[in-house]
Amino acid sequence: MEPKQPPDFNRARVSGRLQQLRKRWTPDGSLALIAELVTERPRLGPVRAGVQDEQPLPLRASGDIVNHIASLEGQQVVIEGCLRRRFYSRDGQPCWGQMEIWVDLCRAVESAGESHRTRD
Protein backbone atom coordinates (compact mmCIF):
# COMPACT_ATOMS: atom_id res chain seq x y z
CA MET A 1 0.00 0.00 0.00
CA GLU A 2 1.41 3.39 -1.04
CA PRO A 3 1.80 5.98 1.74
CA LYS A 4 -0.71 8.77 1.48
CA GLN A 5 0.91 11.77 -0.19
CA PRO A 6 0.30 15.12 1.52
CA PRO A 7 -1.33 17.93 -0.44
CA ASP A 8 1.01 20.24 -2.36
CA PHE A 9 -0.12 23.43 -0.62
CA ASN A 10 1.89 22.80 2.56
CA ARG A 11 5.14 21.62 0.94
CA ALA A 12 8.50 23.26 1.67
CA ARG A 13 11.99 23.03 0.16
CA VAL A 14 14.73 24.52 2.36
CA SER A 15 18.52 24.35 2.36
CA GLY A 16 20.83 24.56 5.33
CA ARG A 17 23.15 22.64 7.66
CA LEU A 18 21.92 19.64 9.67
CA GLN A 19 22.63 19.69 13.41
CA GLN A 20 21.32 18.42 16.75
CA LEU A 21 20.22 15.04 15.36
CA ARG A 22 18.53 12.72 17.83
CA LYS A 23 17.12 9.30 16.96
CA ARG A 24 14.21 7.90 18.95
CA TRP A 25 12.29 4.65 18.93
CA THR A 26 8.55 5.23 18.86
CA PRO A 27 6.06 3.09 20.81
CA ASP A 28 5.15 1.19 17.63
CA GLY A 29 8.82 0.17 17.19
CA SER A 30 9.69 2.46 14.29
CA LEU A 31 12.71 4.75 14.23
CA ALA A 32 12.12 8.52 14.28
CA LEU A 33 14.45 11.50 14.02
CA ILE A 34 14.37 14.97 15.55
CA ALA A 35 16.86 17.49 14.13
CA GLU A 36 17.50 21.11 13.25
CA LEU A 37 18.20 22.64 9.87
CA VAL A 38 20.27 25.79 10.36
CA THR A 39 19.47 28.38 7.70
CA GLU A 40 20.82 31.85 7.08
CA ARG A 41 18.36 34.60 7.90
CA PRO A 42 17.67 36.97 5.02
CA ARG A 43 19.24 40.40 5.22
CA LEU A 44 16.20 42.64 4.83
CA GLY A 45 17.55 45.95 6.11
CA PRO A 46 20.45 47.57 7.89
CA VAL A 47 22.57 45.29 10.04
CA ARG A 48 21.62 45.54 13.70
CA ALA A 49 23.77 44.62 16.67
CA GLY A 50 22.83 41.40 18.41
CA VAL A 51 20.82 39.95 15.51
CA GLN A 52 21.60 36.31 14.82
CA ASP A 53 22.61 35.49 11.25
CA GLU A 54 21.39 31.90 11.48
CA GLN A 55 18.09 30.36 12.48
CA PRO A 56 17.40 26.68 13.29
CA LEU A 57 14.25 25.09 11.87
CA PRO A 58 12.90 21.98 13.61
CA LEU A 59 12.80 18.82 11.49
CA ARG A 60 11.05 15.50 12.04
CA ALA A 61 11.36 12.28 10.07
CA SER A 62 10.45 8.64 10.43
CA GLY A 63 10.92 5.44 8.52
CA ASP A 64 13.60 4.58 6.00
CA ILE A 65 14.87 8.15 5.56
CA VAL A 66 16.06 8.47 9.19
CA ASN A 67 19.43 6.76 8.67
CA HIS A 68 20.03 8.65 5.41
CA ILE A 69 19.48 12.00 7.15
CA ALA A 70 21.67 10.94 10.09
CA SER A 71 24.53 10.16 7.68
CA LEU A 72 24.48 13.81 6.53
CA GLU A 73 24.83 15.45 9.97
CA GLY A 74 26.88 18.66 9.81
CA GLN A 75 26.59 18.89 6.02
CA GLN A 76 24.79 21.36 3.77
CA VAL A 77 21.60 19.73 2.51
CA VAL A 78 18.35 20.47 0.73
CA ILE A 79 15.28 19.01 2.39
CA GLU A 80 11.72 18.71 1.17
CA GLY A 81 8.75 17.95 3.31
CA CYS A 82 5.43 19.00 4.79
CA LEU A 83 4.91 21.93 7.08
CA ARG A 84 3.19 21.06 10.32
CA ARG A 85 2.25 23.30 13.22
CA ARG A 86 2.60 21.51 16.55
CA PHE A 87 1.05 22.88 19.73
CA TYR A 88 2.23 22.13 23.23
CA SER A 89 0.47 22.56 26.53
CA ARG A 90 1.24 22.53 30.21
CA ASP A 91 -1.29 21.51 32.84
CA GLY A 92 -3.97 21.30 30.14
CA GLN A 93 -3.49 24.91 29.06
CA PRO A 94 -2.08 25.74 25.59
CA CYS A 95 1.34 27.35 26.01
CA TRP A 96 3.14 27.62 22.69
CA GLY A 97 3.42 26.24 19.19
CA GLN A 98 6.10 25.76 16.60
CA MET A 99 6.29 25.06 12.90
CA GLU A 100 8.13 21.87 11.92
CA ILE A 101 9.08 20.31 8.64
CA TRP A 102 8.32 16.61 8.32
CA VAL A 103 11.05 15.48 5.94
CA ASP A 104 10.42 13.06 3.11
CA LEU A 105 13.44 13.94 0.92
CA CYS A 106 16.98 14.97 1.91
CA ARG A 107 20.02 15.35 -0.33
CA ALA A 108 23.51 16.74 0.16
CA VAL A 109 24.32 20.01 -1.59
CA GLU A 110 27.15 19.40 -4.04
CA SER A 111 28.46 22.96 -4.19
CA ALA A 112 27.99 26.17 -2.23
CA GLY A 113 26.29 27.82 -5.23
CA GLU A 114 23.60 25.16 -5.41
CA SER A 115 22.27 25.90 -1.92
CA HIS A 116 20.80 29.20 -3.15
CA ARG A 117 19.52 27.97 -6.49
CA THR A 118 15.83 27.19 -6.92
CA ARG A 119 14.03 25.09 -9.48
CA ASP A 120 10.89 26.23 -11.27
N, C-alpha and C positions, 0 to 999 in steps of 0.2 A: 504494500500500500504506500503510495507516494505521500510524503509529508505535505500538509496543507500550506500552500504558499500565501504569504501575507499580501495584502493589497499594496499596490505601488505607491499610494499617496503618503505613506509613512516610512519610506525608504530613505536611507542616508548613505553617502559615500564620503569618508573622511580619511585624511592621511595624518600620520604622526608617529611617535615613538612609543612602543609598548613598554609598560613598567608595572610594578606592583602586582604581578601575576600570582594568583592563589587558586589552586585546584581544590575542589571539594567533592565528596561523594554525596549524592542526594539520597533521600530515604528509599527511592525505588531502585537504587544500585547503579545509577548512571553517573558518569563523571561530568562535573560542571566547572566552569572557570569564571573567576571574577578578576578583572584587570582594569588598568587605566590606559587610555591613549592620550599622550601628551601632545597637544597641538599648539602652534604659535597663535597668539591672539592678533587679530588684525590691527594695524596702526591706522586709526581713524581720525586722528587729530594730533595736536602737539604732544610731545612726550611729557609725561608727568612723573614726578618723583614717586617712588614707592609702588608703581604699577607693575604687576607681574607680566612678563613677556610670554609666558606659557600657561596653558590651562589644561588640567586633566579632565578627560571625559570618561565616565564609568562605562565599562563594557561587561557584557555577560555572554556566555556561550555554553553550549552543552552538546554532547554527542561526539561524533568522530572528529570534529574540527578542533576540539580542545587541545589535543597533543600537537597539532600543527601550529596553532597560535603560540603555545608554550615554547616551541622550538625557535620562535622569532623574538623572544624577549630581548629588549634593549635595541632592537632594530627599527628602522623606518619602514612602515607598512602602509598599505591602503586597506581599509576595511569597508565592508558593505554589510548592512543589516537593517533591522527594523527599529524605529524609535519607540520607546515605551516609557511612560511616566509611571514611576512607582511612588506610592505614598506610604509613609511610616506613621506610627502612632505610639503614644506612651500613655499607659493607664486608660486606654480606650478613647483617648482624645487625639484627633489628627494633629501632628506636630510639623511635619515638613514633607517635601517631595523632591524627587530628583528625576532628571531625564537620563535614560540609559540607552545604549545601543546594544541590541541583541544580535551578535555577529553570526552571519552565515557564510561569509567569504572573507579571507584574509590572505594578502600576498605581500611579499617583500618588495620594496621600492628598489629598482635596479640602479637608479642614479638620482642625485639630488634634484635635478631639473624635473624629473617625472613627478615628484611629490606635489608640485603645484600645477601640473597639467590636468585638464579635465577633458572628458570625452563628451561629445554631443550625442 
